Amino acid sequence: MLRAPHKSLHFGFSRFSTRKRFPNSRARLPLFSSNPAQDSVQYPLFKALSIEFSAVCGARKQREKGYNRLTVSDSADRNPPAVSRKRPAAVSIRDVAARAGVSIATVSRAVNRIPTVDPELAERVWKAVEEVGYLPNTQARALVSGRSRMLGLIVSEITNPFFPELVQEFENLAVAQGYEVFIGSTSYEPARTESLIHRMLQRNVDGVAVMTFGIEEELVKKLVESEFPLVFVDAGPDMPNIRVLKVNYGEGIRQAVQHLAALGHRSIAFISGPLRLRSAIARRDAFLKSMAELGLTVPTAHMVEGNHAMEGGRAATEQLLTLAELPTAVVCSNDMTAIGALHALFRTAHQVPREISLVGFDDIHLAQFMLPPLTTIQMSCQELAAAAIEALRAGIEPGHPKARQTEWPIPTRLVVRQSTAFPRGTLPAVMAQKSENRS
C-alpha cells in the first residue's frame, strides 16, 4: 500500500477527532485508525488534512514545551539562521598606532592636531585612521585636551540667503580643519541671543564667531568670561581675547558710486538697512562720503531707511516713486533690498536699467539669476568664513602664528552685471535704445 509522504510533519495518532480537541470548530472529521497508510487510501484528503493538522499541533507544542519537532532539513528551510546583531568590535587607537608604526601618544597628538607633531608622522597617522576606520571619541578627546574642538557660529537670521551661504562656507572650512560647528540665529532678538550664548557655553564650545553685523557686543560682554575667544564683525567689546573682522564697506560702495557716475548718473538715491545696526550705518556713511568725493549732493528725500528684507526694499522704492523727480539710480544696502526694489519697479512703467539703474550689496548667489542680473557689491562669504575661523583658532590654539593679531580685513568689490546703464534721456541712452530697437 502507498504511504503518505509526511516527512517529519507526520504525527501518529489514533481515533482522534477534531471535535474533541477543538470543541469550537464546526469541522467534523471521521475517526482515523492507527494505520496512516490505510487512512491515506480510504480518505483522499487525509494527506492534506494531516499535514495541516500536524502543523497546528506542532506549533502549539513548540510554544508549550519549548522545542521544535521539525527535522533538521525542514527546520533549515522554514527557520533560516537569524542575522547576528552584535556590534563589531570598535577600532581603538592602538590599532591606528600599530598600522601607522608609531606610538599611541603620537596618534593622540596627531588626531588632536597638535602643531608640534611632525607633518610626515601626522600624514601616516591620518592614513592609518582612514584605513582601519577609526572614529575618535570626541568626549574623551575633550577630557584629555581640555578642548571640545567645537566652534559656535551666531548669525542674525536664516531667511536672508547671505547667512545660509556664510554658514555653509564656515562649516566646510571648520570640518576640514578638524572642528565641529554649533549654529544658531538670533532674529535680532536680545533674549534669543542670550539663550543661544548660554546653550553654546553649556556645550563647552572652544570659541564663538558672532556674525550678526549687529549690536550684541554688550550682551555678550555680560555673559562670557573675559578670556573666552570671540570673533565679531566690524567691532567688538573691550575684552582681552576679542578679534574683529573689519569689513571695508567704503571700498565697494565707492566703486559702485564711481561706476554710476561714469555712466552719467548724478541723481542717486540710497536705501539703507535698519539704522539700529552698525553695519547699516557704516554702509550709509560710506555712500554719503563717496558721493561727496565726487561733489555730488544727496537730497534728504533720496535717503530712505529699509529693513534689509525684500518687503522693506519694495516699500522704500514705492516711497521714492512718489517724488516729483525720480532719481536715475538707486544703491541698496543689501541684495534682498535690491530684489524688493526690482519687484516694485516691475509693477510700474519704470524699467531696470532703462529708466532706473539698481545696485545691491552682498552678491548672494541669487543675484546673478535675477532679471536683469543684479549689479552688486560683493562681500565674499568664503573670505568672511575663512577669516572668522582663522581668528578663532588664533585665540584657541596655543602657539598659533597669528595669536597676537586682533583684526582681519575683509575687502568688498563691485560686480557689474546688467541692472545698471546710462541715465534715461541722455544721448548714450538714446543711442543704446535705437540700437536695441534695430536689433
C-alpha positions as CSV (number, residue, x, y, z in Angstrom):
1,M,0.0,0.0,0.0
2,L,1.1,3.6,-0.6
3,R,2.4,5.5,2.3
4,A,1.7,9.3,2.6
5,P,5.0,11.3,2.2
6,H,4.6,13.1,5.5
7,K,8.3,13.6,6.1
8,S,8.8,14.7,9.7
9,L,5.5,16.5,9.8
10,H,3.6,13.2,10.4
11,F,2.4,12.8,14.0
12,G,1.0,9.4,14.7
13,F,-2.4,9.5,16.4
14,S,-5.3,7.0,16.9
15,R,-9.0,7.6,16.8
16,F,-8.6,11.4,17.1
17,S,-11.5,13.8,16.4
18,T,-11.1,17.5,15.9
19,R,-14.3,18.0,17.6
20,K,-12.9,16.6,20.8
21,R,-9.6,18.6,20.6
22,F,-11.2,21.8,19.2
23,P,-14.8,22.0,20.6
24,N,-15.4,25.3,19.0
25,S,-14.6,24.1,15.5
26,R,-17.5,23.2,13.1
27,A,-15.4,20.7,11.2
28,R,-16.4,17.0,11.6
29,L,-13.7,14.6,10.5
30,P,-14.0,10.8,10.6
31,L,-12.2,8.9,13.3
32,F,-8.9,7.6,11.8
33,S,-7.3,4.3,12.5
34,S,-3.8,3.8,13.7
35,N,-2.7,2.8,10.2
36,P,-1.8,6.0,8.4
37,A,-1.2,4.2,5.1
38,Q,-4.6,2.7,5.1
39,D,-6.2,6.1,6.1
40,S,-4.4,7.8,3.2
41,V,-6.0,5.3,0.8
42,Q,-9.5,5.3,2.3
43,Y,-9.7,9.1,2.7
44,P,-8.0,11.0,-0.2
45,L,-8.0,14.3,1.8
46,F,-6.1,12.7,4.7
47,K,-2.7,13.7,3.4
48,A,-3.5,17.4,3.2
49,L,-5.5,17.4,6.4
50,S,-2.9,15.5,8.3
51,I,-0.2,17.9,7.2
52,E,-2.2,21.0,8.2
53,F,-3.4,19.5,11.5
54,S,0.1,18.4,12.3
55,A,1.5,21.8,11.7
56,V,-1.1,23.3,14.1
57,C,-0.3,20.8,16.8
58,G,3.4,21.2,16.2
59,A,3.2,25.0,16.7
60,R,1.2,24.6,19.8
61,K,3.6,22.0,21.3
62,Q,6.5,24.2,20.4
63,R,5.0,27.0,22.4
64,E,4.1,24.7,25.3
65,K,7.2,22.6,25.6
66,G,9.8,24.9,24.0
67,Y,11.1,22.6,21.3
68,N,10.5,22.1,17.6
69,R,9.7,18.7,16.2
70,L,10.6,19.5,12.7
71,T,13.5,17.7,11.1
72,V,16.9,19.4,10.6
73,S,16.3,19.8,6.9
74,D,12.8,21.3,7.4
75,S,14.0,23.5,10.2
76,A,16.7,25.0,8.0
77,D,14.1,25.6,5.2
78,R,11.5,27.2,7.4
79,N,13.7,28.9,10.0
80,P,16.8,30.4,8.4
81,P,19.5,31.4,10.9
82,A,19.0,34.8,12.4
83,V,21.3,37.6,11.4
84,S,23.6,38.5,14.2
85,R,23.0,41.9,15.6
86,K,26.1,42.0,17.6
87,R,28.1,45.2,17.0
88,P,31.5,44.7,15.5
89,A,34.4,45.3,17.8
90,A,35.4,49.0,17.9
91,V,38.6,50.0,16.3
92,S,40.9,51.5,19.0
93,I,43.7,54.0,19.0
94,R,46.0,51.0,19.5
95,D,45.0,49.7,16.1
96,V,45.9,53.0,14.5
97,A,49.2,53.1,16.2
98,A,50.0,49.6,15.1
99,R,49.0,50.3,11.5
100,A,51.0,53.6,11.4
101,G,54.0,52.2,13.2
102,V,54.0,55.0,15.8
103,S,53.3,55.3,19.5
104,I,49.8,55.7,20.9
105,A,50.9,59.2,22.2
106,T,51.8,60.2,18.7
107,V,48.4,59.1,17.4
108,S,46.7,61.1,20.1
109,R,48.7,64.2,19.4
110,A,48.1,63.9,15.6
111,V,44.4,63.2,16.0
112,N,44.1,66.3,18.2
113,R,46.0,68.3,15.6
114,I,48.8,69.3,18.0
115,P,51.1,71.6,15.8
116,T,54.3,70.1,17.2
117,V,53.7,66.7,15.6
118,D,56.0,66.0,12.6
119,P,54.0,66.5,9.4
120,E,55.2,63.2,8.0
121,L,54.1,61.3,11.1
122,A,50.8,63.1,11.1
123,E,50.2,62.1,7.5
124,R,51.0,58.4,8.3
125,V,48.6,58.6,11.3
126,W,45.7,60.0,9.3
127,K,46.3,57.4,6.5
128,A,46.1,54.7,9.1
129,V,43.0,56.3,10.6
130,E,41.3,56.0,7.2
131,E,42.5,52.5,6.6
132,V,41.3,51.0,9.8
133,G,38.1,53.1,10.0
134,Y,39.0,54.7,13.4
135,L,36.4,57.1,14.8
136,P,37.9,59.3,17.6
137,N,35.8,59.7,20.7
138,T,35.2,63.4,20.9
139,Q,34.1,63.4,24.5
140,A,37.3,61.5,25.6
141,R,39.4,63.9,23.5
142,A,37.8,66.9,25.2
143,L,38.5,65.4,28.6
144,V,42.2,64.8,27.7
145,S,42.9,68.0,25.8
146,G,40.5,70.4,27.7
147,R,39.0,71.4,24.3
148,S,35.8,70.2,22.6
149,R,37.0,71.1,19.1
150,M,33.6,72.7,18.6
151,L,33.1,76.2,17.3
152,G,30.0,78.3,17.8
153,L,28.5,80.4,15.0
154,I,25.8,83.0,15.6
155,V,24.1,84.7,12.6
156,S,21.3,87.2,12.5
157,E,18.7,85.3,10.5
158,I,18.4,82.4,8.0
159,T,15.8,84.0,5.7
160,N,18.4,86.2,4.1
161,P,20.3,83.9,1.7
162,F,23.5,85.6,2.6
163,F,23.6,83.9,6.0
164,P,23.0,80.3,4.9
165,E,25.8,80.8,2.3
166,L,28.0,82.1,5.1
167,V,27.1,79.1,7.4
168,Q,27.9,76.7,4.6
169,E,31.3,78.1,4.0
170,F,32.1,78.3,7.7
171,E,31.1,74.7,8.3
172,N,33.0,73.4,5.3
173,L,36.2,75.1,6.4
174,A,35.8,74.2,10.1
175,V,35.2,70.5,9.4
176,A,38.2,70.4,7.0
177,Q,40.3,71.7,9.9
178,G,39.0,69.2,12.5
179,Y,36.3,71.2,14.2
180,E,32.6,70.7,14.5
181,V,30.1,73.7,14.5
182,F,27.2,74.7,16.7
183,I,25.0,77.1,14.8
184,G,22.2,79.4,15.9
185,S,20.3,82.5,14.7
186,T,19.2,85.5,16.8
187,S,16.5,87.0,14.6
188,Y,17.7,90.3,16.1
189,E,16.1,89.4,19.4
190,P,18.3,90.0,22.5
191,A,16.5,87.4,24.6
192,R,17.1,84.8,21.9
193,T,20.8,85.8,21.7
194,E,21.2,85.4,25.4
195,S,19.7,81.9,25.4
196,L,21.8,80.9,22.4
197,I,25.0,82.0,24.1
198,H,24.1,80.1,27.3
199,R,23.5,76.9,25.2
200,M,26.8,77.3,23.5
201,L,28.7,77.7,26.7
202,Q,26.9,74.6,28.1
203,R,28.1,72.7,25.1
204,N,31.7,73.8,26.0
205,V,32.5,75.3,22.6
206,D,36.0,76.5,22.3
207,G,35.1,79.8,20.8
208,V,32.2,81.7,19.1
209,A,32.0,83.8,15.9
210,V,29.3,86.4,16.3
211,M,28.5,87.2,12.7
212,T,25.4,89.2,13.2
213,F,26.6,92.6,12.0
214,G,24.5,93.9,14.9
215,I,24.7,95.2,18.5
216,E,25.1,92.1,20.6
217,E,28.5,93.0,22.0
218,E,27.5,94.4,25.3
219,L,25.2,91.5,25.9
220,V,28.0,89.1,25.2
221,K,30.3,91.0,27.5
222,K,27.9,90.4,30.4
223,L,27.6,86.6,29.7
224,V,31.1,85.5,28.7
225,E,34.2,85.2,30.7
226,S,36.9,87.7,29.9
227,E,39.4,85.2,28.3
228,F,36.8,83.3,26.2
229,P,37.7,83.5,22.4
230,L,35.2,85.6,20.5
231,V,35.1,87.0,16.9
232,F,32.9,89.9,15.8
233,V,32.2,91.7,12.6
234,D,33.2,95.5,12.4
235,A,33.7,96.0,16.2
236,G,33.7,94.1,19.4
237,P,33.6,94.8,23.2
238,D,36.7,95.8,25.1
239,M,37.8,92.4,26.2
240,P,41.2,90.6,26.1
241,N,40.5,87.7,23.8
242,I,38.4,89.5,21.2
243,R,39.2,89.6,17.4
244,V,37.4,91.6,14.8
245,L,36.7,91.2,11.1
246,K,36.9,94.7,9.7
247,V,34.7,94.9,6.5
248,N,35.9,97.7,4.2
249,Y,32.4,98.9,3.1
250,G,33.8,102.0,1.7
251,E,35.9,100.3,-1.0
252,G,33.0,98.5,-2.7
253,I,30.5,101.3,-2.3
254,R,33.0,103.9,-3.7
255,Q,33.4,101.6,-6.7
256,A,29.6,101.5,-7.2
257,V,29.1,105.2,-6.9
258,Q,32.0,105.9,-9.3
259,H,30.6,103.3,-11.7
260,L,27.2,105.1,-11.8
261,A,28.8,108.5,-12.1
262,A,30.9,107.3,-15.0
263,L,27.7,106.2,-16.8
264,G,26.4,109.8,-16.3
265,H,24.2,109.4,-13.1
266,R,24.1,112.4,-10.8
267,S,20.8,111.8,-9.0
268,I,21.5,108.7,-7.0
269,A,19.3,107.5,-4.1
270,F,20.2,105.1,-1.2
271,I,18.1,102.6,0.6
272,S,19.8,101.8,3.9
273,G,19.3,98.9,6.3
274,P,17.8,99.4,9.8
275,L,19.9,102.2,11.3
276,R,20.0,100.5,14.7
277,L,22.6,98.2,13.1
278,R,26.1,99.4,13.0
279,S,26.7,97.8,9.6
280,A,23.8,99.7,8.1
281,I,25.1,103.0,9.5
282,A,28.6,102.1,8.1
283,R,27.2,101.5,4.6
284,R,25.1,104.6,4.6
285,D,28.0,106.8,5.7
286,A,30.3,105.2,3.1
287,F,27.7,106.1,0.4
288,L,27.4,109.7,1.5
289,K,31.2,110.0,1.7
290,S,31.6,108.6,-1.8
291,M,29.1,111.0,-3.2
292,A,30.8,113.9,-1.5
293,E,34.1,112.9,-3.0
294,L,32.6,113.4,-6.5
295,G,31.0,116.7,-5.5
296,L,27.5,115.2,-5.6
297,T,24.8,116.1,-3.1
298,V,22.1,113.8,-1.9
299,P,18.7,115.3,-1.1
300,T,17.1,114.1,2.2
301,A,14.2,112.5,0.3
302,H,16.7,110.3,-1.6
303,M,17.8,108.7,1.7
304,V,15.3,106.1,2.7
305,E,15.6,103.6,5.6
306,G,14.7,99.9,4.8
307,N,14.9,96.8,6.9
308,H,17.3,94.5,4.9
309,A,14.3,92.5,3.6
310,M,12.6,92.3,0.3
311,E,9.4,93.8,1.7
312,G,11.4,96.8,3.0
313,G,13.1,97.3,-0.3
314,R,9.7,97.3,-2.1
315,A,8.2,99.8,0.5
316,A,11.3,102.1,0.2
317,T,11.1,102.1,-3.6
318,E,7.4,102.9,-3.5
319,Q,8.3,105.8,-1.3
320,L,10.8,107.1,-3.9
321,L,8.3,106.7,-6.7
322,T,6.1,109.3,-5.0
323,L,8.7,112.0,-5.6
324,A,8.1,114.6,-8.2
325,E,11.5,114.0,-9.7
326,L,12.8,110.4,-9.5
327,P,16.5,109.5,-9.1
328,T,18.1,107.9,-12.1
329,A,19.9,105.3,-9.9
330,V,19.4,103.6,-6.5
331,V,22.0,101.9,-4.4
332,C,20.7,99.4,-1.8
333,S,22.2,98.3,1.5
334,N,21.9,94.6,0.6
335,D,20.7,92.4,-2.2
336,M,17.4,91.4,-0.6
337,T,16.5,95.1,-0.5
338,A,17.5,95.4,-4.2
339,I,15.3,92.5,-5.1
340,G,12.4,94.1,-3.4
341,A,13.1,97.3,-5.3
342,L,13.3,95.4,-8.5
343,H,9.9,93.9,-7.8
344,A,8.4,97.3,-7.0
345,L,9.7,98.8,-10.3
346,F,8.5,95.8,-12.3
347,R,4.9,96.7,-11.3
348,T,5.4,100.2,-12.8
349,A,6.4,101.7,-16.2
350,H,10.0,102.2,-14.8
351,Q,12.2,99.5,-16.3
352,V,15.5,98.5,-14.9
353,P,18.0,99.6,-16.1
354,R,16.4,101.7,-18.9
355,E,14.6,104.0,-16.5
356,I,16.4,103.4,-13.2
357,S,19.7,101.7,-12.5
358,L,19.9,99.5,-9.5
359,V,22.9,98.3,-7.3
360,G,22.8,95.8,-4.5
361,F,25.2,94.7,-1.8
362,D,26.5,91.2,-0.7
363,D,26.4,89.4,-4.0
364,I,24.3,86.5,-2.9
365,H,24.1,83.5,-5.3
366,L,20.6,84.6,-6.4
367,A,21.8,88.0,-7.6
368,Q,23.2,86.7,-10.9
369,F,19.9,84.9,-11.7
370,M,17.6,88.0,-11.3
371,L,16.1,89.6,-14.4
372,P,18.1,91.6,-15.2
373,P,21.1,90.1,-13.4
374,L,21.9,92.4,-10.5
375,T,24.9,94.6,-10.4
376,T,26.1,94.4,-6.7
377,I,28.9,94.9,-4.3
378,Q,30.5,91.6,-3.3
379,M,31.3,90.8,0.3
380,S,32.6,87.2,0.0
381,C,31.1,84.7,2.3
382,Q,34.2,82.5,1.8
383,E,36.6,85.2,2.8
384,L,34.4,86.1,5.9
385,A,34.2,82.4,6.9
386,A,38.0,81.8,6.4
387,A,38.9,84.9,8.4
388,A,36.5,84.0,11.2
389,I,37.9,80.5,11.6
390,E,41.5,81.7,11.5
391,A,40.7,84.4,14.1
392,L,39.0,81.8,16.4
393,R,41.9,79.4,16.1
394,A,44.3,82.2,16.8
395,G,42.6,82.7,20.2
396,I,42.1,79.0,20.9
397,E,45.3,77.2,19.9
398,P,48.5,77.8,21.9
399,G,51.3,78.9,19.7
400,H,49.2,79.9,16.8
401,P,51.2,82.1,14.4
402,K,48.6,84.8,14.4
403,A,47.8,84.7,18.1
404,R,48.7,88.4,18.5
405,Q,46.6,89.6,15.6
406,T,43.4,91.3,16.6
407,E,41.9,92.5,13.2
408,W,41.3,90.7,9.9
409,P,40.5,93.0,6.9
410,I,37.5,91.9,4.7
411,P,37.5,93.6,1.2
412,T,34.5,94.4,-0.9
413,R,34.4,94.9,-4.6
414,L,31.9,95.8,-7.3
415,V,30.5,93.1,-9.6
416,V,28.9,94.7,-12.7
417,R,26.1,92.9,-14.4
418,Q,23.0,94.2,-16.3
419,S,21.0,96.2,-13.8
420,T,23.0,99.5,-14.5
421,A,23.1,101.5,-17.6
422,F,23.2,105.1,-18.9
423,P,20.7,107.5,-17.3
424,R,17.3,107.9,-19.1
425,G,17.2,110.8,-21.6
426,T,20.9,111.0,-22.1
427,L,22.4,110.7,-25.6
428,P,24.2,107.4,-24.8
429,A,20.9,106.0,-23.5
430,V,19.0,107.2,-26.6
431,M,21.7,105.7,-28.9
432,A,21.6,102.4,-27.0
433,Q,17.8,102.3,-27.2
434,K,17.9,102.9,-31.0
435,S,20.4,100.2,-31.4
436,E,18.3,97.8,-29.3
437,N,15.2,98.6,-31.4
438,R,17.0,97.9,-34.7
439,S,18.2,94.5,-33.4
